């Protein structure tokens, strides 16, 4: 009797395992969709206050707004609008192939190019620069998922917490590098 129960239990367990295997397998599309949703959520969180902080920083030294293009000045607001639309589209079931989502991501990247150059050409407050680094990095991660052109990583004038270059900090190639702690 015990043997029969063990046999029935093992057959039942085998049936459960066999039927569960396809469902528990690695679903690449679901993983990619969840990853994109996570990146959009991060962007939404990082960019909530960014446009307002950017516009406030434009009015204070050492930032010289007169040296920025109108597209760069408007970039923060346009990016904020694009990211709100992107967040609204991120619930699509066909997120990985959704043309509207991809188009909105492209718009966000285009509106960010001038903004990225502005952030790299002016000395914005460290907090704002840090927020921009997070936003740019996350946008670049999304761009890589959709195989779009990424934003360049530009260092703001004066660096951010890095020490000056010196002969001692030169790499093997002899080029000066910054030593950051």
C-alpha positions in Angstrom: 0.0 0.0 0.0 2.8 2.4 0.9 4.6 1.6 -2.3 1.5 2.3 -4.3 1.0 5.7 -2.6 4.6 6.6 -3.3 4.2 5.6 -6.9 1.0 7.6 -7.3 2.6 10.6 -5.5 5.7 10.4 -7.7 3.6 10.1 -10.9 1.6 13.1 -9.7 4.7 15.1 -8.9 6.3 14.2 -12.3 3.1 15.4 -14.0 3.1 18.7 -12.1 6.8 19.2 -12.9 6.3 18.4 -16.6 3.3 20.7 -16.9 5.0 23.5 -15.0 8.2 23.5 -16.9 7.0 25.5 -19.9 5.2 28.0 -17.7 8.2 28.4 -15.4 10.7 28.7 -18.2 12.5 31.9 -19.1 10.2 34.2 -20.9 12.5 36.6 -22.7 9.7 38.9 -23.9 8.1 39.2 -20.4 11.5 39.9 -18.9 12.3 42.6 -21.5 8.8 44.2 -21.1 9.3 44.3 -17.3 12.8 45.8 -17.7 11.4 48.5 -20.0 8.6 49.3 -17.5 11.1 49.5 -14.7 13.3 51.9 -16.7 10.3 54.1 -17.5 9.3 54.1 -13.9 12.8 55.2 -12.9 12.7 58.0 -15.5 9.3 59.1 -14.3 10.6 59.3 -10.7 13.9 61.0 -11.6 12.4 63.6 -13.9 9.4 64.9 -11.8 11.2 67.9 -10.5 14.0 68.1 -13.0 12.4 70.7 -15.4 11.6 73.2 -12.6 15.1 72.8 -11.1 16.7 73.2 -14.5 14.8 76.5 -15.1 15.7 77.8 -11.6 19.3 77.0 -12.3 19.3 78.9 -15.6 18.6 82.1 -13.6 21.6 81.7 -11.2 25.3 82.0 -11.7 27.5 80.3 -12.7 25.0 79.2 -15.4 24.9 81.7 -18.3 21.6 81.1 -20.0 22.5 83.5 -22.8 25.0 81.0 -24.1 22.4 78.3 -24.5 20.2 77.8 -27.6 16.5 78.1 -27.3 16.2 74.4 -28.0 18.4 73.7 -25.0 16.4 76.0 -22.8 13.2 74.3 -23.8 14.7 70.8 -23.6 13.9 70.2 -19.9 10.2 70.9 -20.4 9.9 68.9 -23.6 11.7 66.0 -22.0 9.3 66.1 -19.0 6.3 66.0 -21.4 7.8 63.2 -23.5 8.5 61.1 -20.4 4.9 61.6 -19.1 3.7 60.3 -22.5 6.2 57.5 -22.4 5.0 56.4 -18.9 1.4 56.4 -20.2 2.3 54.2 -23.1 4.4 51.7 -21.0 1.4 49.6 -20.1 1.0 48.4 -23.7 0.9 44.6 -24.0 3.1 44.8 -27.1 5.6 47.2 -25.5 8.6 45.7 -27.2 7.2 46.2 -30.7 4.8 49.1 -30.1 5.5 51.8 -32.7 3.9 54.6 -30.7 6.1 53.8 -27.7 9.2 53.6 -29.8 8.3 56.9 -31.5 7.8 58.6 -28.2 11.2 57.3 -26.9 12.8 58.7 -30.1 11.2 62.1 -29.4 12.5 62.0 -25.8 16.0 61.3 -27.0 15.8 64.1 -29.7 14.6 66.6 -27.1 17.3 65.5 -24.8 20.2 66.1 -27.2 20.3 69.8 -26.8 19.6 69.5 -23.1 22.5 67.1 -22.8 24.8 69.5 -24.5 23.6 72.3 -22.2 24.3 70.2 -19.2 27.8 69.5 -20.5 28.6 73.1 -21.4 27.5 74.9 -18.3 28.3 74.4 -14.6 24.9 73.5 -13.1 24.4 72.7 -9.4 25.8 69.3 -8.4 22.4 68.0 -7.4 20.9 68.9 -10.8 23.9 67.4 -12.6 23.5 64.2 -10.6 19.8 64.0 -11.5 20.7 64.5 -15.2 23.3 61.8 -15.0 20.6 59.4 -13.8 18.1 60.5 -16.4 20.6 60.3 -19.2 21.8 56.9 -18.1 18.3 55.5 -17.9 17.4 57.0 -21.3 20.5 55.4 -22.8 19.5 52.0 -21.3 16.1 52.4 -23.0 17.7 53.4 -26.2 19.9 50.3 -26.2 16.8 48.1 -25.7 15.2 49.6 -28.8 18.6 49.9 -30.7 18.4 53.7 -30.9 21.2 56.2 -30.7 22.3 57.0 -27.2 23.1 60.4 -25.6 26.8 61.3 -25.3 28.3 61.4 -21.8 29.6 64.9 -21.5 31.6 66.2 -18.5 30.4 69.5 -17.1 33.0 72.3 -17.0 35.1 72.1 -13.8 34.3 68.4 -13.2 32.3 67.0 -10.4 34.3 65.9 -7.4 37.3 64.8 -9.4 40.8 65.9 -8.7 42.9 67.8 -11.3 44.9 65.9 -13.8 48.6 65.5 -13.2 51.5 63.6 -14.6 51.0 61.1 -11.8 47.5 60.5 -13.0 48.4 59.8 -16.6 47.4 56.4 -17.9 49.5 53.9 -19.8 48.9 55.8 -23.0 50.3 58.9 -21.5 47.0 60.8 -21.7 45.9 62.7 -18.6 43.0 61.2 -16.7 41.0 62.5 -13.9 41.3 60.8 -10.5 37.9 60.6 -8.9 37.3 59.3 -5.4 
